[in-house]
Amino acid sequence: MGGIAEARRQAMEALANEPKRRITIELPESAAVRLEELARRCSATQERHDTSHGPLTVAQLLAMLAEDAALIINPDKWGAHREMKRVLQAHAYEV
């Protein structure tokens, strides 16, 4: 394992050792249904090859995306924060 995969593994290990905080959100029902389908599709990918987080539930999917968004403030070598920054900029946020 090297490069991006190793950097991502190290970032995940660091996050796993941190204290956790629960955040509750409300979404429209239609968005929740689409997220369930997205989590199922992401989980199906795991059957074909290894992924960074394995099979996903909606909660795990949202936690993964939140972790990547948080890296905008404190970037790591993996680089997912750049993609999350682009998502926020697409909504006209300056980060």
SEMITOR-978098 format. One record per residue: residue number from 1; x, y, z of N, C-alpha, C in turn. Coordinates in steps of 0.2 Angstrom, whole numbers, plus 2048, in hexadecimal, padded with zeros to 3 digits. Each point is the difference from the previous one (the first is absolute). Example, Ala and Ser with C-alpha at 12.3 -4.5 7.8 and 13.67 -1.06 7.14 Angstrom:
% SEMITOR-978098
+-----+-----+-----+-----+------+------+------+-----+-----+-----+
! seq ! n.u ! n.v ! n.w ! ca.u ! ca.v ! ca.w ! c.u ! c.v ! c.w !
+-----+-----+-----+-----+------+------+------+-----+-----+-----+
!   1 ! 842 ! 7E4 ! 827 !  7FC !  806 !  800 ! 804 ! 806 ! 800 !
!   2 ! 7FE ! 805 ! 7FC !  804 !  806 !  801 ! 7FC ! 805 ! 803 !
+-----+-----+-----+-----+------+------+------+-----+-----+-----+
***
This chain:
% SEMITOR-978098
+-----+-----+-----+-----+------+------+------+-----+-----+-----+
! seq ! n.u ! n.v ! n.w ! ca.u ! ca.v ! ca.w ! c.u ! c.v ! c.w !
+-----+-----+-----+-----+------+------+------+-----+-----+-----+
!   1 ! 804 ! 7FA ! 800 !  7FC !  806 !  800 ! 804 ! 806 ! 800 !
!   2 ! 7FF ! 805 ! 7FC !  804 !  806 !  800 ! 7FC ! 806 ! 7FD !
!   3 ! 803 ! 806 ! 800 !  7FD !  806 !  7FE ! 7FA ! 801 ! 803 !
!   4 ! 7FB ! 801 ! 7FC !  7F9 !  803 !  802 ! 7FD ! 7FB ! 805 !
!   5 ! 800 ! 7F9 ! 7FE !  7FD !  7FB !  805 ! 803 ! 800 ! 807 !
!   6 ! 807 ! 801 ! 800 !  803 !  800 !  807 ! 7FF ! 806 ! 803 !
!   7 ! 7FF ! 806 ! 7FD !  7FF !  806 !  803 ! 7F8 ! 800 ! 803 !
!   8 ! 7FC ! 7FD ! 7FC !  7F9 !  7FF !  802 ! 7FF ! 7FC ! 806 !
!   9 ! 804 ! 7FA ! 800 !  800 !  7FB !  806 ! 803 ! 804 ! 806 !
!  10 ! 805 ! 804 ! 800 !  803 !  803 !  806 ! 7FB ! 806 ! 802 !
!  11 ! 7FC ! 803 ! 7FC !  7FB !  805 !  802 ! 7FA ! 7FD ! 803 !
!  12 ! 7FE ! 7FA ! 7FE !  7FB !  7FC !  803 ! 802 ! 7FE ! 807 !
!  13 ! 806 ! 7FD ! 801 !  802 !  7FE !  806 ! 800 ! 806 ! 805 !
!  14 ! 802 ! 806 ! 7FE !  801 !  805 !  804 ! 7F9 ! 802 ! 803 !
!  15 ! 7FB ! 800 ! 7FB !  7F9 !  802 !  802 ! 7FD ! 7FB ! 804 !
!  16 ! 801 ! 7F9 ! 7FF !  7FD !  7FB !  804 ! 802 ! 801 ! 808 !
!  17 ! 806 ! 803 ! 801 !  802 !  801 !  807 ! 7FE ! 806 ! 803 !
!  18 ! 7FC ! 804 ! 7FD !  7FE !  807 !  803 ! 7F9 ! 7FE ! 803 !
!  19 ! 7FF ! 805 ! 805 !  7F9 !  7FF !  803 ! 7FB ! 802 ! 7FB !
!  20 ! 7FA ! 7FD ! 801 !  7FA !  801 !  7FB ! 7FB ! 805 ! 803 !
!  21 ! 7FD ! 803 ! 7FB !  7FA !  805 !  802 ! 7FA ! 7FE ! 7FB !
!  22 ! 7FA ! 7FF ! 803 !  7FA !  7FF !  7FD ! 7FD ! 806 ! 7FD !
!  23 ! 7FE ! 800 ! 7FA !  7FD !  806 !  7FC ! 7FA ! 7FD ! 7FD !
!  24 ! 7FA ! 803 ! 801 !  7FA !  7FE !  7FE ! 7FD ! 804 ! 7FA !
!  25 ! 7FE ! 7FE ! 7FB !  7FE !  804 !  7FA ! 7F9 ! 7FE ! 7FE !
!  26 ! 7FC ! 804 ! 7FD !  7FA !  7FF !  7FD ! 800 ! 801 ! 7F9 !
!  27 ! 7FD ! 7FB ! 7FC !  800 !  801 !  7F8 ! 7F9 ! 7FE ! 7FE !
!  28 ! 7FF ! 803 ! 7FA !  7F9 !  7FE !  7FD ! 800 ! 7F9 ! 7FF !
!  29 ! 7FB ! 7FD ! 800 !  7FF !  7F8 !  7FF ! 803 ! 7FE ! 7FA !
!  30 ! 7FF ! 804 ! 7FA !  802 !  7FE !  7FA ! 808 ! 800 ! 800 !
!  31 ! 803 ! 804 ! 803 !  807 !  800 !  801 ! 803 ! 7FA ! 803 !
!  32 ! 7FC ! 7FF ! 806 !  802 !  7FA !  804 ! 800 ! 7F9 ! 7FC !
!  33 ! 7FB ! 800 ! 7FC !  7FF !  7FA !  7FB ! 805 ! 800 ! 7FB !
!  34 ! 802 ! 805 ! 7FD !  806 !  800 !  7FB ! 806 ! 7FF ! 804 !
!  35 ! 801 ! 802 ! 806 !  806 !  7FE !  803 ! 801 ! 7F9 ! 802 !
!  36 ! 7FA ! 7FD ! 801 !  800 !  7F8 !  801 ! 802 ! 7FD ! 7FA !
!  37 ! 7FE ! 802 ! 7FA !  802 !  7FD !  7FA ! 807 ! 801 ! 7FF !
!  38 ! 802 ! 806 ! 801 !  808 !  802 !  7FF ! 804 ! 7FB ! 804 !
!  39 ! 7FE ! 7FF ! 807 !  804 !  7FC !  804 ! 800 ! 7F9 ! 7FE !
!  40 ! 7FA ! 7FE ! 7FD !  800 !  7F9 !  7FD ! 805 ! 7FF ! 7FA !
!  41 ! 800 ! 805 ! 7FC !  804 !  800 !  7FA ! 807 ! 800 ! 802 !
!  42 ! 802 ! 805 ! 805 !  807 !  800 !  802 ! 802 ! 7F9 ! 803 !
!  43 ! 7FC ! 7FD ! 804 !  801 !  7FA !  803 ! 801 ! 7FA ! 7FB !
!  44 ! 7FD ! 801 ! 7FA !  800 !  7FB !  7FB ! 807 ! 800 ! 7FD !
!  45 ! 803 ! 806 ! 800 !  807 !  801 !  7FE ! 805 ! 7FC ! 804 !
!  46 ! 7FF ! 7FF ! 806 !  804 !  7FC !  805 ! 801 ! 7F9 ! 7FE !
!  47 ! 7FA ! 7FE ! 7FC !  801 !  7F9 !  7FE ! 804 ! 7FF ! 7FA !
!  48 ! 802 ! 805 ! 7FC !  804 !  800 !  7FB ! 808 ! 801 ! 802 !
!  49 ! 801 ! 805 ! 804 !  806 !  801 !  802 ! 800 ! 804 ! 807 !
!  50 ! 806 ! 800 ! 804 !  800 !  804 !  806 ! 7FF ! 807 ! 7FF !
!  51 ! 7FC ! 803 ! 805 !  7FF !  807 !  801 ! 803 ! 802 ! 806 !
!  52 ! 800 ! 807 ! 801 !  803 !  803 !  806 ! 7FC ! 7FE ! 806 !
!  53 ! 7F9 ! 800 ! 800 !  7FC !  7FF !  806 ! 7FC ! 7F9 ! 800 !
!  54 ! 801 ! 7FC ! 7FB !  7FC !  7FA !  800 ! 7F8 ! 802 ! 7FE !
!  55 ! 7FC ! 7FB ! 801 !  7F9 !  801 !  7FF ! 7FD ! 805 ! 804 !
!  56 ! 7FC ! 804 ! 7FD !  7FD !  806 !  804 ! 7F9 ! 800 ! 801 !
!  57 ! 7FE ! 803 ! 806 !  7F9 !  801 !  802 ! 800 ! 808 ! 7FE !
!  58 ! 7FA ! 803 ! 800 !  7FF !  807 !  7FF ! 804 ! 804 ! 806 !
!  59 ! 800 ! 7FE ! 806 !  803 !  803 !  805 ! 808 ! 800 ! 7FF !
!  60 ! 802 ! 7FA ! 7FE !  808 !  800 !  7FE ! 801 ! 804 ! 7FA !
!  61 ! 7FC ! 800 ! 7FB !  801 !  804 !  7FA ! 801 ! 807 ! 802 !
!  62 ! 7FB ! 803 ! 804 !  800 !  807 !  802 ! 806 ! 801 ! 805 !
!  63 ! 802 ! 7FC ! 804 !  806 !  801 !  804 ! 806 ! 800 ! 7FC !
!  64 ! 801 ! 7FC ! 7FB !  806 !  800 !  7FC ! 800 ! 807 ! 7FC !
!  65 ! 7FA ! 802 ! 7FD !  800 !  807 !  7FD ! 802 ! 805 ! 805 !
!  66 ! 7FD ! 800 ! 806 !  801 !  805 !  805 ! 808 ! 800 ! 802 !
!  67 ! 803 ! 7FB ! 800 !  807 !  7FF !  802 ! 804 ! 804 ! 7FA !
!  68 ! 7FE ! 7FE ! 7FA !  804 !  803 !  7FB ! 7FF ! 808 ! 7FF !
!  69 ! 7FA ! 802 ! 802 !  7FE !  807 !  800 ! 804 ! 803 ! 805 !
!  70 ! 801 ! 7FD ! 806 !  804 !  803 !  806 ! 807 ! 801 ! 7FE !
!  71 ! 803 ! 7FC ! 7FB !  807 !  800 !  7FE ! 801 ! 807 ! 7FC !
!  72 ! 7FB ! 803 ! 7FE !  801 !  807 !  7FD ! 804 ! 804 ! 805 !
!  73 ! 7FE ! 800 ! 806 !  803 !  804 !  805 ! 807 ! 7FE ! 802 !
!  74 ! 801 ! 7F9 ! 800 !  807 !  7FD !  802 ! 802 ! 7FB ! 7FB !
!  75 ! 802 ! 802 ! 7FA !  801 !  7FB !  7FB ! 805 ! 7FA ! 801 !
!  76 ! 7FF ! 7FB ! 7FD !  805 !  7FA !  801 ! 803 ! 7FF ! 7F9 !
!  77 ! 804 ! 7FB ! 7FF !  803 !  7FE !  7FA ! 7FC ! 7FD ! 7FB !
!  78 ! 7FA ! 7FD ! 803 !  7FC !  7FC !  7FC ! 7FC ! 804 ! 7FA !
!  79 ! 7FE ! 806 ! 802 !  7FE !  805 !  7FB ! 7F8 ! 800 ! 7FF !
!  80 ! 7FC ! 7FC ! 804 !  7F9 !  801 !  7FF ! 7FD ! 807 ! 801 !
!  81 ! 804 ! 803 ! 805 !  7FD !  807 !  801 ! 800 ! 805 ! 7FA !
!  82 ! 804 ! 7FE ! 7FB !  800 !  805 !  7FA ! 7F9 ! 7FF ! 7FD !
!  83 ! 7FE ! 7F9 ! 7FF !  7FA !  7FF !  7FD ! 7FA ! 803 ! 804 !
!  84 ! 800 ! 7FF ! 807 !  7FB !  803 !  804 ! 7FF ! 807 ! 7FF !
!  85 ! 806 ! 803 ! 800 !  801 !  808 !  7FF ! 7FC ! 802 ! 7F9 !
!  86 ! 801 ! 7FC ! 7FB !  7FD !  801 !  7FA ! 7F8 ! 800 ! 800 !
!  87 ! 7FE ! 7FB ! 804 !  7F9 !  7FF !  801 ! 7FD ! 806 ! 804 !
!  88 ! 803 ! 802 ! 805 !  7FE !  806 !  803 ! 800 ! 807 ! 7FC !
!  89 ! 805 ! 800 ! 7FC !  801 !  806 !  7FC ! 7FA ! 800 ! 7FA !
!  90 ! 7FE ! 7FA ! 7FE !  7FB !  7FF !  7FB ! 7F9 ! 803 ! 803 !
!  91 ! 800 ! 800 ! 807 !  7FA !  803 !  803 ! 801 ! 808 ! 802 !
!  92 ! 806 ! 802 ! 7FD !  802 !  807 !  801 ! 802 ! 802 ! 807 !
!  93 ! 803 ! 7FB ! 804 !  803 !  801 !  806 ! 808 ! 801 ! 7FF !
!  94 ! 802 ! 805 ! 803 !  807 !  801 !  800 ! 804 ! 7FD ! 806 !
!  95 ! 804 ! 7FB ! 7FE !  803 !  7FD !  806 ! 808 ! 800 ! 7FF !
+-----+-----+-----+-----+------+------+------+-----+-----+-----+
***
